[in-house]
Amino acid sequence: MYKIFLTLVFGVLLSAEMIDGVSVVVKGEAITLYEIKKEMKLSNIDFDDASNILIRKKLEESEIKERKITVLSTEIYDDIKKIASRNGLNVSDFYEAARNKSGITSTELKNKIKEKLLSKKLYSAIAYSAVEAPNDEEIKEYYELHKNIFMHPSGFEVVVYQSQDQSRLNEKINNPMFNSQDILQTEQELAYTNVSIELANLLTKTATGSFSPIMPDGKGGYMSFYMKKIKTMVQVDLADAKDQISNMIAGDKREQVLSDYFARLRTNADIEFVRKP
């Protein structure tokens, strides 16, 4: 009898602890306080905004399940190959670059790619057919209103550090005065238009006087860029930005359709708010 009593008490306490950790229940699926706080920290947003993001994610997951949308492992691998290729890397080097830059494992990366592809298929089912391509007048108006967006550096003055030993590069980044025969050092001027868009974006985000994240160099070793100077910003012509603008406008329109769709879905969904911190 005593054992039964202890078991019941333990079960009640455990149940209370689980309920205590739940903040929102969306169609029977729980969102915990831990998940919300994690999203708040990751996205630098407040509790309500983080809750809304996770509620929509739960609604999307429910829609994906109800519509029986699936992604094959071959689709995931093909997408990873495309991303790796755009960065001038093979798949193994791309996994390693992701791990070095974001601390993400290959399994976690595959899961993120899967989530992206599932969402893309869901969005396609909901919104793509409802969105018309922007006309030339819309594109021109968008360009004139957002000219500051369509600018990029003309180039970069960098020092490229390469080594077969990743730990050596880490030492160099942590202590710029560190020198080693294992590290090859070359100064280069890179024109923005002569590098991949991914590398151009990475270099643009690398502050003057700092190092880029370490990445595979495509030759079995590793590399990091030390930014000496980001050259003068230049305006992108409308003709060169046209495709990008068209995609941005279409993306805005799709997101509006999706926002309206999920707002209606949320209104009719069974959502229970349990507690805040």
N, C-alpha and C positions, 0 to 999 in steps of 0.2 A: 504494500500500500504506500509506503514511504517513497519507494522508487517511482511508482506511478505519479505521485504528487510532484516529485522533483522533475520528472519528465514533462508534466503539464506546465509547471512554472517556467521551465527552460523554454518550452515551445511558445508560451505567451510572451516572454521577454524577447525571444528571437523575432517573433512576429511584430512586436512593437518596434523593435530596432529597424526592421525592414520598412515598416510604414513610416517611421520617423525620417527615413532617408529618401522617401518618395516626395516629389514636389508636384508633379502633374501626371495625370493618367490620360492618355490619348487612345481612345478606342480599345481600351484594355491593356495598352502598353505603357509601362511606367517610364517617366523621366525623373532621374534622381537629382538631388541637390548637388551631388558631386559632379554630375555631367553638366549642370548649368554653370557651376562655378568654374569648371574647366573651360567652357565656351566663353565665359566672361573674360577670363585671363587670356585665352588664345586670341579673341577678337577685340579685346579692350573695349567692351561694351557693358552696359548695366544689366541688372538681373532680368528686367522685363524683356529687353531686346534679345538676350540670350535664350530666354524661355520661348519667345516667339520663333526664333530660328529652329530650335529643337522640336517644337510642336509641328512646324511645317515639315521638318525632316521625317517625323513620324507619320504624318499624313501622306507624304510622298511614298514612304515605304509601304504603307497600307495600299495605296493606289497601284504600286508596282506589283504587289502580291495579288490584288484583286483582278488586275488586267493580265496576270500570268506573263509578265515581261521577264525575259531571262537574257543572260549574257554567257556565251560560250567561252571556255578557257582559251580557245584559239583567237577569239576577238580581243581578249585582254592582252595576249602575247603580241598580236599584230599591232595594237595601239602602242604598246611599250616599244616595239621595234621602230615604229615611226618617230616617236619622241626621241629615242636614242639616236636615230639617224640624223634628225634635224640638229642634234648637238654634236654630230661627228663622232659618235661613240658606238661601240657594239653593246649588246644587251648587258653583258657582265660588267663592263665599265660603267654603264648607266646606273645599274644597281648600286655600284660602289660610290658613284658620285652622289646619288640620292642619300646614301647612308652617311657620307661625310658632311654633306650640306645640311641635311634635316634630321639626321639621326634615325632615319626610317629604314626598317628592314625590307628585304625583297618581298616577303609575304605581306607586310603592311602596305607596301607600294601597290602590289597586285590588287589588294582589297580596295584601295582608294581608286584605282583605275576601274575596277568593277563597278563601284558606286557611281563613278562619273558616267560610265557607259549606260548603266541602268537609268540614271536620271535623264541622260540625253534621249534615250528611247521613249521615256515617259513624256518628256517635254515635246518630243516630235509628235507623239500621239495626241497630245492636248492642244498644242499651240501652232505648230508649223503651218498647218493647212489654213489657219485663220490669219496669217500674217502675209501682207503683200510686200513685194520688194519696193524699196524707196525709189522715187523718180529722181531725175537730175536736179530738179529745183529743190527738193528736200535735202539732197546731198550737199548742194552749194550752200544752202542756208545753215546747215549743221556745221559746215567747215568755217563759215564766217563767224559763227557764234562761239566756236571752240578752237580758234586758231592756236591758242597756247598749248593745246594738247598735241598738235601735229608739229612738234619740234623735236629735234634730237641733236646730240653732239656731232660735230663733223668728224671727230676721231678721238683717239686716246693715246697718250704717251705712257707706256708701261714698262716695268721690268718684269720679265717672265722668269720665274724660278721653277726649275724642273729637277726631279730626283727619282731614282728608283725606290728610295726609302721614304715612305710617307712621314715617318716620325721625324726625319730631318727637316722636312718642310714645316712641320708643326713647331719645331724648335725655332726655326727662322721667323715664323709669324709671331711667336710669343716673345722672341728676343731678336729684333732686327739687326743687332750688332753681331749676332752669331754667324760664323762662316764655316763652311765645310767643303771639302773637295768632292763630297757626294752630291753637291748642289750645283747645277749649271745655271748661270745667270746671263740673260741677254736683254738688252734694251731694244724696244720695238715701238714704232708708230703704227697704230692700227686705224685704218679708215673705217668709219661706221658701216659704210656700204660694202666693205670687203670681208666682213665677218658674219657669221650666222646671226639671225635675229635673237636667238637665245643668248649667245655670248654677248651681243651688243647690249641686251637688257641687263645682263649680269654686270658688265663693266660700267654701265650707266649708274647702277645702284651702288657701285663701289666708291666710297668717298676718297677724295684726294688724300694721299698719305696713309692709306690703309691697304690691306691685302684682301683679295677675293677669297672665297672658300676654296679649299683644295679640291681638285678634280682630276680624274684620269686624263693623261695626255694623249691617249690613243695609241701609245707605243709601248704599253706595259708599265709605264711609270706614272708619275703624278706631277701636277703643276699648280701654281698659284700666280696671280697677277698682282703686282704692287702698282697702285695707281699714282703716277707722278703728276699727270695733268689731264683734265677733261677739256677737250678743245671747244671752241666757240659753238654755241647752239645755232642751228640753221632751221629755217622754215621749210616744211615739206609742201610741195606744190599740190594743188587740188587734184590734178590728174594722177599724181603718184599716190595720193591718199584716198582716192575714190573707192577702191575695193574695201579698204579698212573702214571707211565711213559707212558704206552700205551695210557692212556686217554689224557695225555698232548700232545703227538705227534699227535694223532688223532685230538685233538682240534686245534693244530697249522695248520694242513693240511686243516681242515674244514674252519678255518678263512682265509686261503689263497684263497681257492675256493670262499668263500663269498666276500672277498675283490675284487677279480677279477670280480666277477659277478656285484657287486654294482658299481665298477669303470666303467664298460661298460654301466650299467644302467644310471649312472650320465652323461656320455658323450652324451647319446641320450635324456636325460630328459630336460624338459623345466624349466630351472633354471635362475632366474633373480636376480642379485646382485644390491640392491637398494642403500645401504650406509653403511659406517663404522662409528664408534663413532667420 
